[in-house]
Amino acid sequence: MNHIDSDVSNNDKDNLEWVDYKINRQHSQETGNHRVFGEKHSQSKLSEETVHKICSLLEKGCQNSVISKKLEIDKWNVVNIRAGKSWRHVSCQYDIDIPRKKRIGPKTVDWVRFRKESGMSFEDILEISHKMTREDLKRIFDIIRDECND
């Protein structure tokens, strides 16, 4: 769903149009409403190359403290990447073990269900969620599938 005037609070039917994710993203970039993340973010302390190194080490099972010492970075950068709280657009490309499962609330399931029913793919939903891990989204897709089989 695209807000033609870029005002998300304006839900007038003449201001809404159905578009796919890529068109919506392009519109947000053209109007300056897209979120900046990664190296381009003003508070970024890591390069994308370093994040790929971190993710590769996480995928191999290395501990956060070992990675932070090896790369000479703050351990909280590694903790947040592992948890999917930062650099998710990079970490989602890796199979990283997240130590504990978080609770997935009904609003999150509804948010994913709406996007899935409007034709968005798994990867598109993952890309726009920014805080959701690949594993979380798989769990939500399982919840939605199980609801349909009841």
C-alpha positions as CSV (number, residue, x, y, z in Angstrom):
1,M,0.0,0.0,0.0
2,N,1.5,3.3,-1.0
3,H,0.5,6.7,0.4
4,I,0.6,8.9,-2.7
5,D,1.3,12.1,-0.7
6,S,3.8,10.2,1.6
7,D,1.7,11.1,4.7
8,V,1.1,7.7,6.4
9,S,-1.6,9.3,8.5
10,N,-3.6,10.3,5.4
11,N,-5.7,7.2,4.7
12,D,-8.1,8.8,2.4
13,K,-9.0,6.3,-0.4
14,D,-7.8,8.9,-3.1
15,N,-4.4,8.9,-1.4
16,L,-3.8,5.1,-1.4
17,E,-2.7,2.9,-4.2
18,W,-1.8,-0.8,-4.3
19,V,1.8,-1.2,-5.5
20,D,4.4,-3.9,-5.1
21,Y,7.2,-3.5,-2.5
22,K,9.8,-2.4,-5.0
23,I,7.6,0.4,-6.4
24,N,6.7,1.5,-2.9
25,R,10.4,1.5,-1.8
26,Q,11.3,3.5,-5.0
27,H,8.5,6.0,-4.2
28,S,9.8,6.4,-0.6
29,Q,13.3,7.0,-1.9
30,E,12.2,9.6,-4.4
31,T,10.2,11.5,-1.8
32,G,13.0,11.2,0.8
33,N,11.0,9.1,3.3
34,H,13.0,5.9,3.3
35,R,15.0,4.8,6.3
36,V,18.8,5.0,6.1
37,F,20.7,2.0,7.6
38,G,24.1,0.4,7.3
39,E,27.2,2.4,6.6
40,K,25.1,5.3,5.3
41,H,23.5,5.8,8.8
42,S,25.1,8.8,10.6
43,Q,25.8,6.8,13.7
44,S,27.2,3.7,12.0
45,K,30.4,2.5,13.7
46,L,31.1,-0.5,11.5
47,S,31.7,-1.0,7.8
48,E,29.6,-3.5,5.8
49,E,32.8,-5.5,5.2
50,T,33.3,-5.8,9.0
51,V,29.7,-6.8,9.5
52,H,30.1,-9.6,6.9
53,K,33.2,-10.8,8.8
54,I,31.2,-10.8,12.1
55,C,28.3,-12.7,10.5
56,S,30.7,-15.2,9.0
57,L,32.3,-15.8,12.4
58,L,28.9,-16.0,14.1
59,E,27.7,-18.5,11.5
60,K,30.8,-20.7,12.3
61,G,29.7,-20.7,16.0
62,C,32.2,-18.2,17.4
63,Q,31.4,-16.5,20.7
64,N,30.6,-12.8,20.8
65,S,33.6,-12.1,23.0
66,V,36.0,-13.9,20.7
67,I,34.8,-12.0,17.7
68,S,34.9,-8.6,19.4
69,K,38.5,-9.2,20.5
70,K,39.6,-10.6,17.1
71,L,38.1,-7.6,15.2
72,E,38.8,-5.1,18.0
73,I,35.3,-3.9,18.2
74,D,32.8,-3.3,21.1
75,K,31.1,-6.6,22.1
76,W,27.7,-5.0,22.0
77,N,28.0,-4.6,18.2
78,V,28.4,-8.3,17.9
79,V,25.6,-9.0,20.5
80,N,23.2,-6.7,18.5
81,I,24.1,-8.2,15.2
82,R,23.5,-11.8,16.5
83,A,20.2,-10.8,18.0
84,G,19.1,-9.2,14.8
85,K,18.8,-5.7,16.4
86,S,21.3,-4.1,14.0
87,W,22.7,-4.7,10.5
88,R,19.8,-7.2,9.9
89,H,19.9,-6.4,6.2
90,V,23.3,-8.1,6.2
91,S,22.9,-10.7,9.0
92,C,19.8,-12.1,7.4
93,Q,22.1,-13.5,4.6
94,Y,23.7,-15.8,7.2
95,D,22.5,-18.8,9.2
96,I,23.3,-17.3,12.6
97,D,22.2,-19.1,15.8
98,I,20.2,-16.8,18.0
99,P,20.4,-18.1,21.5
100,R,16.8,-17.6,22.7
101,K,13.5,-17.3,21.1
102,K,11.5,-14.2,21.7
103,R,7.7,-14.2,22.0
104,I,5.9,-13.3,18.8
105,G,2.8,-11.2,19.5
106,P,-0.5,-11.3,17.7
107,K,0.1,-7.8,16.2
108,T,3.3,-9.0,14.6
109,V,1.5,-12.1,13.2
110,D,-1.2,-9.8,11.8
111,W,1.4,-7.4,10.3
112,V,3.0,-10.4,8.5
113,R,-0.3,-12.0,7.5
114,F,-1.5,-8.7,5.9
115,R,1.7,-8.4,3.8
116,K,1.6,-12.1,2.9
117,E,-2.0,-11.9,1.8
118,S,-1.3,-8.8,-0.3
119,G,1.2,-10.9,-2.3
120,M,4.5,-10.0,-0.7
121,S,7.2,-12.7,-0.7
122,F,9.0,-14.0,2.3
123,E,12.2,-12.2,1.3
124,D,10.3,-8.9,0.7
125,I,8.6,-9.1,4.1
126,L,12.0,-9.9,5.7
127,E,13.6,-6.9,4.0
128,I,11.1,-4.4,5.1
129,S,10.8,-5.7,8.7
130,H,14.3,-4.6,9.7
131,K,13.9,-5.9,13.3
132,M,12.7,-9.4,12.4
133,T,15.1,-12.3,12.0
134,R,14.7,-15.0,9.3
135,E,13.9,-17.5,12.0
136,D,11.2,-15.2,13.5
137,L,9.6,-14.9,10.1
138,K,9.7,-18.6,9.5
139,R,8.0,-19.1,12.8
140,I,5.3,-16.6,11.9
141,F,4.7,-18.2,8.5
142,D,4.3,-21.6,10.4
143,I,1.8,-19.9,12.7
144,I,-0.2,-18.6,9.8
145,R,0.0,-21.9,8.0
146,D,-1.2,-23.8,11.1
147,E,-4.1,-21.3,11.5
148,C,-5.2,-22.2,7.9
149,N,-5.1,-25.9,8.7
150,D,-7.3,-25.7,11.8
